[in-house]
């Protein structure tokens, strides 16, 4: 939690102590477990300490739409204070560890630590901005553009939290997950990834993804990271 907030602004000693004290019990989960269930009360607010997850909705016939991917440093469940029942589910992709916070602690944060409360608001605003970008991705991008754009977004987010320091990073997503996130078939995803590899734009090895030409990928996807609160050329630095 401290690492995530310190990426937004320089924390004071008092703010660091407050964050260390406020993080409640750590909840752990094995892969492919629903941590929040669609249509059920949201049990907690938490910051992801370790692991990858995704938010999703499922139709009655079993079809699944992945709404977003959740990475270390992200907040989950904050909207329970407004909408206490989950409109979507949250599932772990890898082993995960969450630092939970009670409603009382969040109220105290707003009253006693206004800068930290503002940081939580910023994280929520970024989540909304990513949902808007995802709508654009699904509605107005080609299959190639969707894949390239999502890969760049995940890489950029990992860089922002210090989880990634190069163009090679841990990538636990399956082709089925990518298909359910991007509104494509698994076969279509397979073909798009193969094409990007053949063009030497990306490569995979041992659950590691390497973006071999970020400039070409950004041009292909018209990737502009300003929706993540970053400089336009951040992805190329």
C-alpha positions as CSV (number, residue, x, y, z in Angstrom):
1,X,0.0,0.0,0.0
2,X,2.8,2.4,0.9
3,X,4.5,1.7,-2.4
4,X,1.4,2.5,-4.4
5,X,0.6,5.7,-2.6
6,X,4.2,6.9,-2.7
7,X,4.0,6.7,-6.5
8,X,1.4,9.5,-6.3
9,X,3.2,11.8,-4.0
10,X,6.0,11.8,-1.4
11,X,4.6,10.4,1.8
12,X,5.3,12.1,5.2
13,X,6.4,9.9,8.1
14,X,3.0,10.4,9.7
15,X,1.3,9.2,6.5
16,X,3.6,6.2,6.3
17,X,2.8,5.2,9.9
18,X,-0.9,5.7,9.2
19,X,-0.8,3.4,6.2
20,X,1.1,0.8,8.1
21,X,-1.5,0.8,10.9
22,X,-4.6,1.0,8.8
23,X,-3.9,-2.1,6.6
24,X,-6.1,-4.8,8.2
25,X,-5.7,-8.6,8.0
26,X,-4.2,-9.9,4.8
27,X,-6.5,-12.1,2.7
28,X,-4.8,-14.6,0.5
29,X,-6.3,-16.5,-2.4
30,X,-5.2,-19.3,-4.7
31,X,-5.7,-18.8,-8.5
32,X,-9.1,-18.9,-10.2
33,X,-11.1,-18.1,-7.0
34,X,-13.9,-15.6,-6.9
35,X,-13.0,-13.1,-4.2
36,X,-16.1,-11.0,-4.8
37,X,-19.2,-12.6,-6.3
38,X,-21.6,-11.1,-8.7
39,X,-24.9,-10.3,-7.0
40,X,-23.6,-10.8,-3.5
41,X,-22.6,-8.2,-0.9
42,X,-19.0,-6.8,-1.4
43,X,-17.2,-8.1,1.7
44,X,-14.4,-5.5,2.0
45,X,-12.3,-2.7,0.6
46,X,-8.7,-3.7,-0.1
47,X,-5.4,-2.8,-1.8
48,X,-3.9,-5.6,-3.9
49,X,-0.4,-6.4,-2.4
50,X,0.5,-9.2,-4.7
51,X,-1.0,-11.0,-7.7
52,X,-3.2,-10.4,-10.7
53,X,-7.0,-10.5,-10.8
54,X,-9.8,-9.5,-13.1
55,X,-13.3,-8.1,-12.8
56,X,-16.0,-9.8,-14.9
57,X,-19.7,-10.2,-15.5
58,X,-21.3,-13.5,-16.6
59,X,-24.5,-13.9,-18.6
60,X,-27.1,-16.5,-17.6
61,X,-25.9,-18.7,-20.5
62,X,-22.4,-18.7,-19.1
63,X,-20.8,-16.2,-21.5
64,X,-18.2,-14.0,-19.7
65,X,-17.1,-10.5,-20.2
66,X,-13.9,-9.4,-18.5
67,X,-14.2,-5.8,-17.6
68,X,-10.7,-5.0,-16.3
69,X,-7.5,-6.5,-15.0
70,X,-6.5,-5.7,-11.5
71,X,-2.8,-5.4,-10.7
72,X,-0.6,-4.9,-7.6
73,X,-1.4,-1.5,-6.0
74,X,-5.0,-1.3,-7.3
75,X,-8.0,-0.8,-5.0
76,X,-10.9,-3.2,-5.0
77,X,-14.3,-2.9,-3.4
78,X,-14.2,0.8,-2.7
79,X,-17.6,1.4,-4.3
80,X,-19.3,-0.9,-1.6
81,X,-19.9,2.3,0.4
82,X,-22.3,3.4,-2.4
83,X,-23.3,0.1,-4.0
84,X,-22.9,-2.6,-1.4
85,X,-23.9,-5.5,-3.7
86,X,-21.4,-6.5,-6.4
87,X,-22.5,-5.7,-9.9
88,X,-19.6,-7.8,-11.1
89,X,-17.3,-10.5,-9.8
90,X,-13.6,-10.4,-8.9
91,X,-11.5,-13.5,-9.6
92,X,-7.8,-14.2,-8.9
93,X,-5.6,-15.1,-11.8
94,X,-2.5,-15.9,-9.7
95,X,-2.0,-16.4,-6.0
96,X,-3.0,-13.1,-4.5
97,X,-2.6,-11.1,-1.2
98,X,-4.9,-8.3,-0.3
99,X,-4.6,-5.7,2.5
100,X,-8.1,-5.1,3.7
101,X,-9.6,-1.9,5.3
102,X,-12.8,-1.5,7.3
103,X,-15.4,1.2,6.6
104,X,-14.4,2.8,9.9
105,X,-10.8,3.0,8.8
106,X,-11.7,4.6,5.5
107,X,-13.9,7.2,7.2
108,X,-11.0,7.9,9.6
109,X,-8.7,8.3,6.6
110,X,-11.0,10.9,5.1
111,X,-11.1,12.8,8.3
112,X,-7.5,12.5,9.5
113,X,-5.4,12.1,6.3
114,X,-6.9,14.3,3.5
115,X,-3.9,13.7,1.2
116,X,-4.3,9.9,1.4
117,X,-8.1,10.3,0.9
118,X,-7.4,12.3,-2.2
119,X,-5.0,9.6,-3.4
120,X,-7.7,7.0,-3.1
121,X,-10.0,9.3,-5.1
122,X,-7.4,9.6,-7.8
123,X,-7.1,5.8,-8.0
124,X,-10.9,5.5,-8.4
125,X,-10.8,8.2,-11.1
126,X,-8.1,6.3,-13.0
127,X,-10.2,3.1,-12.8
128,X,-13.1,5.0,-14.4
129,X,-10.8,6.4,-17.1
130,X,-9.6,2.9,-17.9
131,X,-13.2,1.7,-18.2
132,X,-13.8,4.6,-20.7
133,X,-10.8,3.6,-22.7
134,X,-11.9,-0.1,-22.6
135,X,-15.2,1.0,-24.1
136,X,-13.3,2.7,-27.0
137,X,-11.1,-0.4,-27.4
138,X,-14.2,-2.7,-27.8
139,X,-16.2,-0.4,-29.9
140,X,-13.8,1.3,-32.3
141,X,-10.6,-0.6,-32.5
142,X,-9.7,-3.5,-34.9
143,X,-8.6,-6.8,-33.4
144,X,-4.9,-6.0,-33.8
145,X,-5.4,-2.6,-32.3
146,X,-7.3,-4.1,-29.3
147,X,-4.5,-6.6,-28.5
148,X,-1.7,-4.1,-28.9
149,X,-3.5,-1.4,-26.9
150,X,-4.2,-3.8,-23.9
151,X,-0.7,-5.1,-23.8
152,X,0.7,-1.6,-23.7
153,X,-1.8,-0.5,-21.0
154,X,-0.8,-3.5,-18.8
155,X,2.9,-2.8,-19.3
156,X,2.5,0.9,-18.6
157,X,0.5,0.3,-15.4
158,X,3.1,-2.2,-14.1
159,X,5.8,0.4,-14.8
160,X,3.9,3.0,-12.8
161,X,3.9,0.9,-9.7
162,X,7.4,-0.4,-10.0
163,X,6.4,-3.9,-10.8
164,X,8.2,-3.8,-14.2
165,X,11.5,-2.0,-15.1
166,X,12.0,-3.2,-18.6
167,X,9.9,-4.3,-21.6
168,X,9.9,-7.9,-20.4
169,X,7.4,-8.8,-17.7
170,X,5.4,-11.6,-16.0
171,X,2.3,-12.2,-18.1
172,X,-0.2,-14.8,-16.6
173,X,-3.1,-14.1,-18.9
174,X,-4.4,-16.9,-21.1
175,X,-5.7,-16.5,-24.6
176,X,-9.2,-17.3,-23.2
177,X,-8.9,-14.3,-20.8
178,X,-7.7,-12.0,-23.6
179,X,-10.6,-13.2,-25.7
180,X,-13.1,-12.5,-23.0
181,X,-11.6,-9.1,-22.3
182,X,-11.4,-8.0,-25.9
183,X,-14.7,-9.4,-27.3
184,X,-12.9,-11.8,-29.7
185,X,-12.7,-15.6,-30.1
186,X,-9.8,-17.5,-28.8
187,X,-8.8,-18.4,-32.4
188,X,-8.8,-14.7,-33.3
189,X,-6.6,-13.9,-30.3
190,X,-4.2,-16.7,-31.2
191,X,-3.9,-15.3,-34.8
192,X,-3.4,-11.7,-33.6
193,X,-0.7,-12.8,-31.1
194,X,1.0,-14.9,-33.8
195,X,1.0,-12.0,-36.3
196,X,2.5,-9.6,-33.7
197,X,5.2,-12.2,-32.9
198,X,5.9,-12.8,-36.6
199,X,6.3,-9.0,-37.1
200,X,8.8,-9.0,-34.2
201,X,6.7,-6.6,-32.1
202,X,6.3,-9.0,-29.2
203,X,7.6,-12.4,-27.9
204,X,6.6,-14.9,-25.3
205,X,8.8,-17.2,-23.2
206,X,8.0,-18.9,-19.8
207,X,5.0,-16.8,-19.0
208,X,7.0,-13.7,-19.8
209,X,5.9,-11.2,-22.4
210,X,8.5,-9.0,-24.1
211,X,7.4,-5.9,-26.0
212,X,10.1,-5.8,-28.6
213,X,9.1,-2.5,-30.3
214,X,7.0,-0.3,-28.1
215,X,7.1,2.6,-30.5
216,X,5.6,0.5,-33.3
217,X,3.0,-1.0,-31.0
218,X,2.0,2.5,-29.8
219,X,1.7,3.7,-33.3
220,X,-0.4,0.7,-34.3
221,X,-2.8,1.1,-31.3
222,X,-2.7,4.9,-31.2
223,X,-1.8,4.4,-27.6
224,X,-2.0,7.7,-25.6
225,X,-1.3,7.1,-21.9
226,X,-2.7,10.5,-20.8
227,X,-5.9,8.7,-19.7
228,X,-3.6,7.0,-17.0
229,X,-2.5,10.4,-15.8
230,X,0.8,10.2,-17.7
231,X,2.7,12.2,-20.2
232,X,1.9,11.4,-23.9
233,X,5.3,9.9,-24.6
234,X,5.6,7.9,-21.3
235,X,5.2,4.6,-23.2
236,X,8.2,5.4,-25.3
237,X,10.6,6.4,-22.5
